[in-house]
Amino acid sequence: MIILHNHPSGDPTPSKADIQMTKQLDEISKSLGVVLHDHLIIARGSEYSFKSEGLL
């Protein structure tokens, strides 16, 4: 599974809530036998990958 959302502000840096929710989704998906491959945050002309940044 890959999840994504956007930050209309233009800054793709994840908030504390984004990080916490991603950790919770990763735990839940593992308990269901589903792999959370990445969480992407899309912003104006840039993106943030939790996997690339070592958070997944």
N, CA, C and O atoms as a Tripos MOL2 file, in Angstrom:
@<TRIPOS>MOLECULE
protein
  224   223    56     0     0
PROTEIN
NO_CHARGES

@<TRIPOS>ATOM
      1 N           0.8510   -1.1620    0.0000 N.3       1 MET1
      2 CA          0.0000    0.0000    0.0000 C.3       1 MET1
      3 C           0.9010    1.2310    0.0000 C.2       1 MET1
      4 O           1.9350    1.2560    0.6680 O.2       1 MET1
      5 N           0.5100    2.2240   -0.7350 N.am      2 ILE2
      6 CA          1.1570    3.5340   -0.7230 C.3       2 ILE2
      7 C           0.0690    4.5540   -0.4420 C.2       2 ILE2
      8 O          -0.9760    4.5550   -1.0940 O.2       2 ILE2
      9 N           0.3160    5.4210    0.5300 N.am      3 ILE3
     10 CA         -0.6500    6.4790    0.8130 C.3       3 ILE3
     11 C          -0.0150    7.8110    0.4580 C.2       3 ILE3
     12 O           1.2080    7.9460    0.4500 O.2       3 ILE3
     13 N          -0.8440    8.7760    0.1700 N.am      4 LEU4
     14 CA         -0.3360   10.1060   -0.1200 C.3       4 LEU4
     15 C          -1.3760   11.1500    0.2120 C.2       4 LEU4
     16 O          -2.5770   10.8830    0.2380 O.2       4 LEU4
     17 N          -0.8820   12.3410    0.4630 N.am      5 HIS5
     18 CA         -1.7610   13.4860    0.6390 C.3       5 HIS5
     19 C          -0.9910   14.7330    0.2330 C.2       5 HIS5
     20 O           0.2140   14.6760   -0.0090 O.2       5 HIS5
     21 N          -1.6790   15.8400    0.1600 N.am      6 ASN6
     22 CA         -1.0080   17.0650   -0.2760 C.3       6 ASN6
     23 C          -0.9300   18.0890    0.8470 C.2       6 ASN6
     24 O          -1.7100   18.0630    1.7980 O.2       6 ASN6
     25 N           0.0270   18.9830    0.7070 N.am      7 HIS7
     26 CA          0.1700   20.1430    1.5860 C.3       7 HIS7
     27 C           0.0260   21.3830    0.7040 C.2       7 HIS7
     28 O           0.9910   21.7870    0.0550 O.2       7 HIS7
     29 N          -1.1480   21.9850    0.6700 N.am      8 PRO8
     30 CA         -1.3700   23.1620   -0.1790 C.3       8 PRO8
     31 C          -0.4500   24.3350    0.1540 C.2       8 PRO8
     32 O          -0.2960   25.2480   -0.6570 O.2       8 PRO8
     33 N           0.1550   24.3180    1.3240 N.am      9 SER9
     34 CA          1.0520   25.4120    1.7170 C.3       9 SER9
     35 C           2.2890   25.4700    0.8320 C.2       9 SER9
     36 O           2.9490   26.5060    0.7490 O.2       9 SER9
     37 N           2.6030   24.3610    0.1720 N.am     10 GLY10
     38 CA          3.7890   24.3030   -0.6630 C.3      10 GLY10
     39 C           4.9830   23.6720    0.0280 C.2      10 GLY10
     40 O           5.9980   23.4220   -0.6210 O.2      10 GLY10
     41 N           4.8970   23.4110    1.3140 N.am     11 ASP11
     42 CA          5.9800   22.7990    2.0770 C.3      11 ASP11
     43 C           5.6290   21.3400    2.3560 C.2      11 ASP11
     44 O           4.6780   21.0700    3.0890 O.2      11 ASP11
     45 N           6.3770   20.3920    1.7850 N.am     12 PRO12
     46 CA          6.0350   18.9810    1.9660 C.3      12 PRO12
     47 C           6.5240   18.3670    3.2830 C.2      12 PRO12
     48 O           6.3360   17.1710    3.5060 O.2      12 PRO12
     49 N           7.1390   19.1550    4.1450 N.am     13 THR13
     50 CA          7.6500   18.6300    5.4120 C.3      13 THR13
     51 C           6.4990   18.0630    6.2490 C.2      13 THR13
     52 O           5.4970   18.7450    6.4630 O.2      13 THR13
     53 N           6.6380   16.8160    6.7250 N.am     14 PRO14
     54 CA          5.5450   16.2300    7.5010 C.3      14 PRO14
     55 C           5.4000   16.8860    8.8730 C.2      14 PRO14
     56 O           6.3800   17.2520    9.5220 O.2      14 PRO14
     57 N           4.1590   17.0180    9.2820 N.am     15 SER15
     58 CA          3.8810   17.5170   10.6320 C.3      15 SER15
     59 C           4.0310   16.3640   11.6200 C.2      15 SER15
     60 O           4.1680   15.2090   11.2160 O.2      15 SER15
     61 N           4.0040   16.6780   12.9100 N.am     16 LYS16
     62 CA          4.0450   15.6280   13.9340 C.3      16 LYS16
     63 C           2.8640   14.6910   13.7780 C.2      16 LYS16
     64 O           2.9870   13.4810   13.9690 O.2      16 LYS16
     65 N           1.7060   15.2620   13.4270 N.am     17 ALA17
     66 CA          0.5040   14.4400   13.2220 C.3      17 ALA17
     67 C           0.6770   13.5150   12.0200 C.2      17 ALA17
     68 O           0.2400   12.3650   12.0660 O.2      17 ALA17
     69 N           1.3090   13.9960   10.9420 N.am     18 ASP18
     70 CA          1.5700   13.1470    9.7690 C.3      18 ASP18
     71 C           2.4520   11.9630   10.1570 C.2      18 ASP18
     72 O           2.1890   10.8300    9.7540 O.2      18 ASP18
     73 N           3.4930   12.2270   10.9400 N.am     19 ILE19
     74 CA          4.4210   11.1720   11.3590 C.3      19 ILE19
     75 C           3.7190   10.1710   12.2700 C.2      19 ILE19
     76 O           3.8810    8.9620   12.1070 O.2      19 ILE19
     77 N           2.9480   10.6650   13.2190 N.am     20 GLN20
     78 CA          2.2300    9.7890   14.1490 C.3      20 GLN20
     79 C           1.2130    8.9220   13.4060 C.2      20 GLN20
     80 O           1.1240    7.7200   13.6580 O.2      20 GLN20
     81 N           0.4500    9.5210   12.4980 N.am     21 MET21
     82 CA         -0.5510    8.7670   11.7480 C.3      21 MET21
     83 C           0.1090    7.6980   10.8860 C.2      21 MET21
     84 O          -0.4140    6.5900   10.7620 O.2      21 MET21
     85 N           1.2580    8.0250   10.2890 N.am     22 THR22
     86 CA          1.9630    7.0550    9.4560 C.3      22 THR22
     87 C           2.4280    5.8710   10.2890 C.2      22 THR22
     88 O           2.3080    4.7260    9.8540 O.2      22 THR22
     89 N           2.9510    6.1270   11.4680 N.am     23 LYS23
     90 CA          3.3710    5.0370   12.3540 C.3      23 LYS23
     91 C           2.1900    4.1560   12.7320 C.2      23 LYS23
     92 O           2.3020    2.9300   12.7520 O.2      23 LYS23
     93 N           1.0550    4.7880   13.0330 N.am     24 GLN24
     94 CA         -0.1490    4.0210   13.3900 C.3      24 GLN24
     95 C          -0.6260    3.1830   12.2060 C.2      24 GLN24
     96 O          -0.9720    2.0140   12.3740 O.2      24 GLN24
     97 N          -0.6460    3.7740   11.0080 N.am     25 LEU25
     98 CA         -1.0790    3.0270    9.8230 C.3      25 LEU25
     99 C          -0.1250    1.8700    9.5250 C.2      25 LEU25
    100 O          -0.5650    0.8030    9.0960 O.2      25 LEU25
    101 N           1.1720    2.0720    9.7470 N.am     26 ASP26
    102 CA          2.1410    1.0070    9.5190 C.3      26 ASP26
    103 C           1.8790   -0.1490   10.4700 C.2      26 ASP26
    104 O           1.9030   -1.3060   10.0520 O.2      26 ASP26
    105 N           1.6270    0.1450   11.7530 N.am     27 GLU27
    106 CA          1.3370   -0.9090   12.7300 C.3      27 GLU27
    107 C           0.0470   -1.6530   12.3820 C.2      27 GLU27
    108 O          -0.0050   -2.8820   12.4400 O.2      27 GLU27
    109 N          -0.9810   -0.9060   12.0230 N.am     28 ILE28
    110 CA         -2.2670   -1.5220   11.6730 C.3      28 ILE28
    111 C          -2.1330   -2.3830   10.4270 C.2      28 ILE28
    112 O          -2.6370   -3.5050   10.3810 O.2      28 ILE28
    113 N          -1.4490   -1.8530    9.4160 N.am     29 SER29
    114 CA         -1.3140   -2.6170    8.1680 C.3      29 SER29
    115 C          -0.5240   -3.9010    8.4020 C.2      29 SER29
    116 O          -0.8600   -4.9410    7.8350 O.2      29 SER29
    117 N           0.5230   -3.8440    9.2320 N.am     30 LYS30
    118 CA          1.2920   -5.0600    9.5380 C.3      30 LYS30
    119 C           0.4110   -6.1050   10.2130 C.2      30 LYS30
    120 O           0.5210   -7.2940    9.9150 O.2      30 LYS30
    121 N          -0.4600   -5.6730   11.1170 N.am     31 SER31
    122 CA         -1.3350   -6.6290   11.8030 C.3      31 SER31
    123 C          -2.3210   -7.2850   10.8460 C.2      31 SER31
    124 O          -2.8400   -8.3670   11.1220 O.2      31 SER31
    125 N          -2.5770   -6.6180    9.7130 N.am     32 LEU32
    126 CA         -3.4810   -7.1740    8.7000 C.3      32 LEU32
    127 C          -2.7410   -7.9120    7.5910 C.2      32 LEU32
    128 O          -3.3610   -8.4410    6.6680 O.2      32 LEU32
    129 N          -1.4200   -7.9460    7.6840 N.am     33 GLY33
    130 CA         -0.6320   -8.6180    6.6560 C.3      33 GLY33
    131 C          -0.4270   -7.7830    5.4010 C.2      33 GLY33
    132 O          -0.1550   -8.3260    4.3310 O.2      33 GLY33
    133 N          -0.5550   -6.4720    5.5250 N.am     34 VAL34
    134 CA         -0.4020   -5.5570    4.3940 C.3      34 VAL34
    135 C           0.8660   -4.7340    4.6320 C.2      34 VAL34
    136 O           1.1360   -4.3050    5.7540 O.2      34 VAL34
    137 N           1.6360   -4.5190    3.5670 N.am     35 VAL35
    138 CA          2.8620   -3.7380    3.6760 C.3      35 VAL35
    139 C           2.5890   -2.2910    3.2890 C.2      35 VAL35
    140 O           2.0520   -2.0160    2.2160 O.2      35 VAL35
    141 N           2.9590   -1.3760    4.1650 N.am     36 LEU36
    142 CA          2.9000    0.0510    3.8430 C.3      36 LEU36
    143 C           4.2460    0.3990    3.2150 C.2      36 LEU36
    144 O           5.2420    0.5620    3.9200 O.2      36 LEU36
    145 N           4.2730    0.5100    1.8960 N.am     37 HIS37
    146 CA          5.5280    0.7390    1.1770 C.3      37 HIS37
    147 C           6.0220    2.1760    1.3060 C.2      37 HIS37
    148 O           7.2270    2.4160    1.3890 O.2      37 HIS37
    149 N           5.0970    3.1290    1.3230 N.am     38 ASP38
    150 CA          5.5250    4.5290    1.4160 C.3      38 ASP38
    151 C           4.3290    5.4080    1.7480 C.2      38 ASP38
    152 O           3.1730    5.0330    1.5520 O.2      38 ASP38
    153 N           4.6460    6.5780    2.2520 N.am     39 HIS39
    154 CA          3.6770    7.6550    2.4580 C.3      39 HIS39
    155 C           4.3100    8.8760    1.8050 C.2      39 HIS39
    156 O           5.4030    9.2980    2.1820 O.2      39 HIS39
    157 N           3.6240    9.4270    0.8410 N.am     40 LEU40
    158 CA          4.1280   10.5810    0.1050 C.3      40 LEU40
    159 C           3.3260   11.8170    0.4570 C.2      40 LEU40
    160 O           2.1020   11.7700    0.5750 O.2      40 LEU40
    161 N           4.0280   12.9170    0.6230 N.am     41 ILE41
    162 CA          3.3710   14.2170    0.7820 C.3      41 ILE41
    163 C           3.7500   15.0340   -0.4420 C.2      41 ILE41
    164 O           4.9290   15.2380   -0.7310 O.2      41 ILE41
    165 N           2.7410   15.4940   -1.1490 N.am     42 ILE42
    166 CA          2.9310   16.2460   -2.3830 C.3      42 ILE42
    167 C           2.6830   17.7230   -2.0970 C.2      42 ILE42
    168 O           1.7080   18.0840   -1.4370 O.2      42 ILE42
    169 N           3.5760   18.5700   -2.6010 N.am     43 ALA43
    170 CA          3.4240   20.0230   -2.4660 C.3      43 ALA43
    171 C           3.7840   20.6540   -3.8120 C.2      43 ALA43
    172 O           4.1590   19.9470   -4.7480 O.2      43 ALA43
    173 N           3.6750   21.9310   -3.9070 N.am     44 ARG44
    174 CA          3.9810   22.6230   -5.1640 C.3      44 ARG44
    175 C           5.4070   22.3360   -5.6360 C.2      44 ARG44
    176 O           6.3710   22.8760   -5.0930 O.2      44 ARG44
    177 N           5.5270   21.4910   -6.6390 N.am     45 GLY45
    178 CA          6.8220   21.2200   -7.2420 C.3      45 GLY45
    179 C           7.7760   20.3860   -6.4040 C.2      45 GLY45
    180 O           8.9450   20.2570   -6.7650 O.2      45 GLY45
    181 N           7.3190   19.8190   -5.3040 N.am     46 SER46
    182 CA          8.1980   18.9840   -4.4820 C.3      46 SER46
    183 C           7.3780   17.9090   -3.7820 C.2      46 SER46
    184 O           6.1480   17.9530   -3.7580 O.2      46 SER46
    185 N           8.0860   16.9530   -3.2190 N.am     47 GLU47
    186 CA          7.4200   15.8710   -2.5070 C.3      47 GLU47
    187 C           8.3110   15.3890   -1.3720 C.2      47 GLU47
    188 O           9.5080   15.6720   -1.3320 O.2      47 GLU47
    189 N           7.7010   14.6580   -0.4580 N.am     48 TYR48
    190 CA          8.4080   14.0740    0.6830 C.3      48 TYR48
    191 C           8.0380   12.6050    0.7330 C.2      48 TYR48
    192 O           6.8560   12.2620    0.7150 O.2      48 TYR48
    193 N           9.0290   11.7380    0.7960 N.am     49 SER49
    194 CA          8.8120   10.3010    0.8800 C.3      49 SER49
    195 C           9.2660    9.8100    2.2500 C.2      49 SER49
    196 O          10.4350    9.9480    2.6090 O.2      49 SER49
    197 N           8.3500    9.2430    3.0010 N.am     50 PHE50
    198 CA          8.6990    8.6960    4.3120 C.3      50 PHE50
    199 C           9.7320    7.5700    4.1660 C.2      50 PHE50
    200 O          10.6270    7.4340    5.0010 O.2      50 PHE50
    201 N           9.6060    6.7720    3.1130 N.am     51 LYS51
    202 CA         10.5620    5.6900    2.9060 C.3      51 LYS51
    203 C          11.9540    6.2500    2.6060 C.2      51 LYS51
    204 O          12.9370    5.8160    3.2060 O.2      51 LYS51
    205 N          12.0430    7.2020    1.6890 N.am     52 SER52
    206 CA         13.3380    7.7940    1.3350 C.3      52 SER52
    207 C          14.0090    8.4800    2.5040 C.2      52 SER52
    208 O          15.2360    8.5210    2.5890 O.2      52 SER52
    209 N          13.1980    9.0220    3.4130 N.am     53 GLU53
    210 CA         13.7400    9.7400    4.5820 C.3      53 GLU53
    211 C          13.9630    8.8290    5.7850 C.2      53 GLU53
    212 O          14.3260    9.2960    6.8640 O.2      53 GLU53
    213 N          13.7420    7.5130    5.5940 N.am     54 GLY54
    214 CA         14.0170    6.5390    6.6460 C.3      54 GLY54
    215 C          12.9580    6.4360    7.7250 C.2      54 GLY54
    216 O          13.2130    5.8710    8.7880 O.2      54 GLY54
    217 N          11.7740    6.9720    7.4710 N.am     55 LEU55
    218 CA         10.7020    6.8910    8.4630 C.3      55 LEU55
    219 C           9.8060    5.6770    8.2630 C.2      55 LEU55
    220 O           8.8990    5.4360    9.0590 O.2      55 LEU55
    221 N          10.0540    4.9170    7.2150 N.am     56 LEU56
    222 CA          9.3470    3.6500    6.9730 C.3      56 LEU56
    223 C          10.3580    2.5850    6.5940 C.2      56 LEU56
    224 O           9.9840    1.4390    6.3460 O.2      56 LEU56
@<TRIPOS>BOND
     1     1     2 1
     2     2     3 1
     3     3     4 2
     4     3     5 am
     5     5     6 1
     6     6     7 1
     7     7     8 2
     8     7     9 am
     9     9    10 1
    10    10    11 1
    11    11    12 2
    12    11    13 am
    13    13    14 1
    14    14    15 1
    15    15    16 2
    16    15    17 am
    17    17    18 1
    18    18    19 1
    19    19    20 2
    20    19    21 am
    21    21    22 1
    22    22    23 1
    23    23    24 2
    24    23    25 am
    25    25    26 1
    26    26    27 1
    27    27    28 2
    28    27    29 am
    29    29    30 1
    30    30    31 1
    31    31    32 2
    32    31    33 am
    33    33    34 1
    34    34    35 1
    35    35    36 2
    36    35    37 am
    37    37    38 1
    38    38    39 1
    39    39    40 2
    40    39    41 am
    41    41    42 1
    42    42    43 1
    43    43    44 2
    44    43    45 am
    45    45    46 1
    46    46    47 1
    47    47    48 2
    48    47    49 am
    49    49    50 1
    50    50    51 1
    51    51    52 2
    52    51    53 am
    53    53    54 1
    54    54    55 1
    55    55    56 2
    56    55    57 am
    57    57    58 1
    58    58    59 1
    59    59    60 2
    60    59    61 am
    61    61    62 1
    62    62    63 1
    63    63    64 2
    64    63    65 am
    65    65    66 1
    66    66    67 1
    67    67    68 2
    68    67    69 am
    69    69    70 1
    70    70    71 1
    71    71    72 2
    72    71    73 am
    73    73    74 1
    74    74    75 1
    75    75    76 2
    76    75    77 am
    77    77    78 1
    78    78    79 1
    79    79    80 2
    80    79    81 am
    81    81    82 1
    82    82    83 1
    83    83    84 2
    84    83    85 am
    85    85    86 1
    86    86    87 1
    87    87    88 2
    88    87    89 am
    89    89    90 1
    90    90    91 1
    91    91    92 2
    92    91    93 am
    93    93    94 1
    94    94    95 1
    95    95    96 2
    96    95    97 am
    97    97    98 1
    98    98    99 1
    99    99   100 2
   100    99   101 am
   101   101   102 1
   102   102   103 1
   103   103   104 2
   104   103   105 am
   105   105   106 1
   106   106   107 1
   107   107   108 2
   108   107   109 am
   109   109   110 1
   110   110   111 1
   111   111   112 2
   112   111   113 am
   113   113   114 1
   114   114   115 1
   115   115   116 2
   116   115   117 am
   117   117   118 1
   118   118   119 1
   119   119   120 2
   120   119   121 am
   121   121   122 1
   122   122   123 1
   123   123   124 2
   124   123   125 am
   125   125   126 1
   126   126   127 1
   127   127   128 2
   128   127   129 am
   129   129   130 1
   130   130   131 1
   131   131   132 2
   132   131   133 am
   133   133   134 1
   134   134   135 1
   135   135   136 2
   136   135   137 am
   137   137   138 1
   138   138   139 1
   139   139   140 2
   140   139   141 am
   141   141   142 1
   142   142   143 1
   143   143   144 2
   144   143   145 am
   145   145   146 1
   146   146   147 1
   147   147   148 2
   148   147   149 am
   149   149   150 1
   150   150   151 1
   151   151   152 2
   152   151   153 am
   153   153   154 1
   154   154   155 1
   155   155   156 2
   156   155   157 am
   157   157   158 1
   158   158   159 1
   159   159   160 2
   160   159   161 am
   161   161   162 1
   162   162   163 1
   163   163   164 2
   164   163   165 am
   165   165   166 1
   166   166   167 1
   167   167   168 2
   168   167   169 am
   169   169   170 1
   170   170   171 1
   171   171   172 2
   172   171   173 am
   173   173   174 1
   174   174   175 1
   175   175   176 2
   176   175   177 am
   177   177   178 1
   178   178   179 1
   179   179   180 2
   180   179   181 am
   181   181   182 1
   182   182   183 1
   183   183   184 2
   184   183   185 am
   185   185   186 1
   186   186   187 1
   187   187   188 2
   188   187   189 am
   189   189   190 1
   190   190   191 1
   191   191   192 2
   192   191   193 am
   193   193   194 1
   194   194   195 1
   195   195   196 2
   196   195   197 am
   197   197   198 1
   198   198   199 1
   199   199   200 2
   200   199   201 am
   201   201   202 1
   202   202   203 1
   203   203   204 2
   204   203   205 am
   205   205   206 1
   206   206   207 1
   207   207   208 2
   208   207   209 am
   209   209   210 1
   210   210   211 1
   211   211   212 2
   212   211   213 am
   213   213   214 1
   214   214   215 1
   215   215   216 2
   216   215   217 am
   217   217   218 1
   218   218   219 1
   219   219   220 2
   220   219   221 am
   221   221   222 1
   222   222   223 1
   223   223   224 2
@<TRIPOS>SUBSTRUCTURE
     1 MET1         2 RESIDUE 1 A MET
     2 ILE2         6 RESIDUE 1 A ILE
     3 ILE3        10 RESIDUE 1 A ILE
     4 LEU4        14 RESIDUE 1 A LEU
     5 HIS5        18 RESIDUE 1 A HIS
     6 ASN6        22 RESIDUE 1 A ASN
     7 HIS7        26 RESIDUE 1 A HIS
     8 PRO8        30 RESIDUE 1 A PRO
     9 SER9        34 RESIDUE 1 A SER
    10 GLY10       38 RESIDUE 1 A GLY
    11 ASP11       42 RESIDUE 1 A ASP
    12 PRO12       46 RESIDUE 1 A PRO
    13 THR13       50 RESIDUE 1 A THR
    14 PRO14       54 RESIDUE 1 A PRO
    15 SER15       58 RESIDUE 1 A SER
    16 LYS16       62 RESIDUE 1 A LYS
    17 ALA17       66 RESIDUE 1 A ALA
    18 ASP18       70 RESIDUE 1 A ASP
    19 ILE19       74 RESIDUE 1 A ILE
    20 GLN20       78 RESIDUE 1 A GLN
    21 MET21       82 RESIDUE 1 A MET
    22 THR22       86 RESIDUE 1 A THR
    23 LYS23       90 RESIDUE 1 A LYS
    24 GLN24       94 RESIDUE 1 A GLN
    25 LEU25       98 RESIDUE 1 A LEU
    26 ASP26      102 RESIDUE 1 A ASP
    27 GLU27      106 RESIDUE 1 A GLU
    28 ILE28      110 RESIDUE 1 A ILE
    29 SER29      114 RESIDUE 1 A SER
    30 LYS30      118 RESIDUE 1 A LYS
    31 SER31      122 RESIDUE 1 A SER
    32 LEU32      126 RESIDUE 1 A LEU
    33 GLY33      130 RESIDUE 1 A GLY
    34 VAL34      134 RESIDUE 1 A VAL
    35 VAL35      138 RESIDUE 1 A VAL
    36 LEU36      142 RESIDUE 1 A LEU
    37 HIS37      146 RESIDUE 1 A HIS
    38 ASP38      150 RESIDUE 1 A ASP
    39 HIS39      154 RESIDUE 1 A HIS
    40 LEU40      158 RESIDUE 1 A LEU
    41 ILE41      162 RESIDUE 1 A ILE
    42 ILE42      166 RESIDUE 1 A ILE
    43 ALA43      170 RESIDUE 1 A ALA
    44 ARG44      174 RESIDUE 1 A ARG
    45 GLY45      178 RESIDUE 1 A GLY
    46 SER46      182 RESIDUE 1 A SER
    47 GLU47      186 RESIDUE 1 A GLU
    48 TYR48      190 RESIDUE 1 A TYR
    49 SER49      194 RESIDUE 1 A SER
    50 PHE50      198 RESIDUE 1 A PHE
    51 LYS51      202 RESIDUE 1 A LYS
    52 SER52      206 RESIDUE 1 A SER
    53 GLU53      210 RESIDUE 1 A GLU
    54 GLY54      214 RESIDUE 1 A GLY
    55 LEU55      218 RESIDUE 1 A LEU
    56 LEU56      222 RESIDUE 1 A LEU
